[in-house]
Amino acid sequence: MDFGTLHAHRREQEGKNRERENPLVMSPSREAYQKHLAEAFNMNRTQIFAFKNKAPTRRVQLVPNSILSRPPPKPNSSKPNRYIPQAHPKLVKPEDFFLHVEPGNTDNPNNAQVTPVSVDQLPGLNTLGISLARIDFAPKGINPPHTHPRATEILLVLEGTLYVGFVTSNQDGNRLFTKVLNKGDVFVFPIGLIHFQLNVGYGNAVAIAALGSQNAGTITIANALFKANPPISPEVLTKAFQVDQKVIDELQKKSWYNTN
């Protein structure tokens, strides 16, 4: 008997020994698998089968619990978590569900202003997964490129004409979707994508943005890059934008207005 035949015979014998020691290890049948589970959990096979086919009783949360209801900070934590406490249902008042929204002041570098109505302004929104914002535009006013990391946005134009758009992900080729909207028009900005609104009409414009989160969050791209605290290293930005450091220095010196 040569070496190869001897080695194959030895592996075959070891496999048979393992099967004798534990027959359920080597690809058990459905019957053997249920029997093994029943023995492990001290249940009969009928109970195991019913358990495996039982419909889930807990509803699936489309919004993470960390967003719906933030846990209180740990007692000795040096960095306590920010959370929004939930009032007892019998202690809430009508005022918790009401807010009057005034037109925003557009006398600023962007000639536009976003007035949010999120859980911070309207406590009754807590855990409900919705919010909105009023956006006012002077002529040529802009709500600069930004994202909402936790919400999709749907925009309704109440007055004026807006040029709006969003850019898709790198994996999708950064495609640009744009549209000119007039009074009564609606446009959707998918969650997390960079988007913008520009007043291209001759007068003022007003829009209402509905958001799929009570705490959508806003990241304005220019502010995040050039007004970070502490500042992002110029070396990072010059390499990323492939420009001279003087350009980055100039951009970081600017007072970037926060429309949101």
Secondary structure, DSSP 8 states (H G I E B T S, - for coil): --HHHHHHHHHHHHHHHHHHH-TTTSS--HHHHHHHHHHHHT--HHHHHHHHT----S---SS-HHHHS-----TT-SS---------TTT--GGGG----------STTSEEEEEESTTT-GGGTTT--EEEEEEE-TT-EEEEEE-TT--EEEEEEES-EEEEEE--GGGT--EEEEEE-TT-EEEE-TT-EEEEEE-SSS-EEEEEEESSTT---EEHHHHHHS-SS---HHHHHHHHT--HHHHHHHHHS------
